[in-house]
Amino acid sequence: MLPVIRIITGLALLGGVIAFGVMLRSPWVIVPLTLIFTVCFGLGRWRAWREAASNGALGRAMAGQAGTLLVQGILVSILYILGRGIAAMTWGGDVTRYEPLDTRLLLAFAVVAIGLGVTTAALEARVPAHHHLMPKAQSAEGDAVPASDSQFELVFEDGPITEETFWNVHHYRHYTNTPDTERTLDPSRAFLSDEQISGEEARLNIKLPARLRRLYALQNGGSLMDLWVPARDLDAPGVSNGWAAVFSGYNDLTPLTDLSPLKEHIEAYAYFEDEPHQFPKGADRMIPLARWYDETLFLDYRDRDEPRVGFGEIVGDDLRTGDWEANALWWDSFDAFFAELRRGDLE
């Protein structure tokens, strides 16, 4: 239901603004339409607001809405001009002055658009943060796994994941649009030479695990749909001796060229000098491979050259204490982590 509501909301917003242009309404409608777009954008980022509030960064996130307002204004203007262009190519006509009818149309549009936005936020609020950690499952051998109540069941393909079956598709940003085709893979971004991989290791001041290095040699990040590991004793909502989707909400492995230390991820919403409690000890030696809000799959180079792999929510009142580490999954090596991966479908 949630994806359908999101699609309907997006189409309503885009189509509504174009319709104002097609009807040759006053250009002044762009201002209130921009405000409506910004409100709907904010409602669509309900989880991000909750995340910012939990991290004590709500004020900074609110301040960042000035940039959002500008972007939405540009988008609304483009859509309005598109509608004007459609009108000019069909029936023509002159743009009207701002009239009471514009106010009524804007109010109707706001009720529909914001109503859909509120519905989206309400539906998203009902989904646990770990909705993709499914408790009811079958093992790779077909045995039932004890689990809490769930309408879902995981059924796994036979056999473990191999380096050849690991990837699903290339990273979405490695495709480009050209006049003769809608989607073309850019090899310069999708594939890395051995020298480029070594250069990225030098940039990050790490040495990649050998298997991960080979995976990045096959392709530079991308989709990893339906990969799971046993959740073991991970104490998280929706998990009870079940399975965890360790590549989280984005279901992909970050391109090597985009990897950065966890410290830099946190600095997107917190300043180390002002809020040191937001940073785990050694955050500059933890390299996230996949991150969805606080939920993180990462290489842990703290006090070791060959990293272990960790997965869990990096949350707490003071991350410097390391209490969050007790509620995380750990593998002593990337090979150990890779050996537990299984591909499964929800039924």
ZIUR-V870314 format. One record per backbone hydrogen bond with DSSP energy under -0.5 kcal/mol. CO is the residue of the C=O (numbers start at 1). NH is the residue of the N-H. If there is no record, write none. Layout:
BEGIN
((CO & NH) (CO & NH))
END
This chain:
BEGIN
((1 & 5) (2 & 6) (3 & 7) (4 & 8) (5 & 9) (6 & 10) (7 & 11) (8 & 12) (9 & 13) (10 & 14) (11 & 15) (12 & 16) (13 & 17) (14 & 18) (15 & 19) (16 & 20) (17 & 21) (18 & 22) (19 & 23) (20 & 25) (21 & 24) (24 & 96) (26 & 29) (27 & 30) (28 & 31) (28 & 32) (29 & 33) (30 & 34) (31 & 35) (32 & 36) (33 & 37) (34 & 38) (35 & 39) (36 & 40) (37 & 41) (38 & 42) (39 & 43) (40 & 44) (41 & 45) (42 & 45) (43 & 46) (45 & 49) (46 & 50) (47 & 51) (48 & 52) (49 & 53) (50 & 54) (51 & 55) (52 & 57) (52 & 58) (53 & 56) (57 & 61) (58 & 62) (59 & 63) (60 & 64) (62 & 65) (63 & 66) (64 & 67) (64 & 68) (65 & 69) (66 & 70) (67 & 71) (68 & 72) (69 & 73) (70 & 74) (71 & 75) (72 & 76) (73 & 77) (74 & 78) (75 & 79) (76 & 80) (77 & 81) (78 & 82) (79 & 83) (80 & 84) (81 & 85) (82 & 86) (83 & 87) (84 & 88) (85 & 89) (86 & 90) (87 & 90) (87 & 92) (99 & 102) (99 & 103) (100 & 104) (101 & 105) (102 & 106) (103 & 107) (104 & 108) (105 & 109) (106 & 110) (107 & 111) (108 & 112) (109 & 113) (110 & 114) (111 & 115) (112 & 116) (113 & 117) (114 & 118) (115 & 119) (116 & 120) (117 & 121) (118 & 122) (119 & 123) (120 & 124) (121 & 125) (122 & 126) (123 & 126) (124 & 127) (126 & 128) (128 & 131) (130 & 133) (132 & 134) (134 & 243) (135 & 137) (136 & 154) (137 & 145) (139 & 142) (143 & 139) (145 & 137) (153 & 155) (153 & 347) (154 & 138) (155 & 345) (162 & 166) (169 & 168) (169 & 223) (171 & 174) (172 & 175) (174 & 186) (176 & 184) (178 & 181) (181 & 178) (184 & 176) (185 & 187) (186 & 189) (186 & 190) (187 & 191) (190 & 220) (193 & 197) (194 & 198) (195 & 199) (196 & 200) (197 & 201) (198 & 202) (199 & 203) (200 & 204) (201 & 205) (201 & 206) (209 & 213) (210 & 214) (211 & 215) (212 & 216) (213 & 217) (214 & 218) (215 & 219) (219 & 221) (221 & 171) (222 & 253) (223 & 168) (224 & 227) (226 & 344) (228 & 342) (229 & 244) (231 & 234) (232 & 241) (234 & 236) (236 & 239) (242 & 231) (242 & 232) (244 & 229) (244 & 246) (245 & 248) (247 & 251) (247 & 252) (248 & 251) (251 & 224) (252 & 254) (253 & 222) (255 & 258) (255 & 259) (256 & 259) (260 & 288) (261 & 264) (261 & 265) (262 & 266) (263 & 267) (265 & 268) (266 & 269) (266 & 270) (270 & 272) (271 & 275) (275 & 278) (276 & 279) (277 & 319) (278 & 280) (280 & 283) (282 & 285) (283 & 262) (283 & 263) (283 & 286) (285 & 301) (286 & 262) (286 & 288) (287 & 299) (289 & 254) (290 & 297) (292 & 295) (294 & 314) (295 & 292) (296 & 298) (296 & 312) (297 & 289) (297 & 290) (298 & 310) (299 & 287) (299 & 301) (300 & 308) (301 & 304) (305 & 307) (308 & 300) (309 & 331) (310 & 298) (311 & 329) (312 & 296) (312 & 314) (313 & 315) (318 & 321) (319 & 281) (319 & 322) (322 & 325) (323 & 326) (324 & 327) (325 & 328) (327 & 313) (329 & 311) (331 & 309) (333 & 337) (334 & 338) (335 & 339) (336 & 340) (337 & 340) (337 & 341) (338 & 341) (341 & 161) (342 & 228) (342 & 344) (343 & 157) (345 & 155))
END
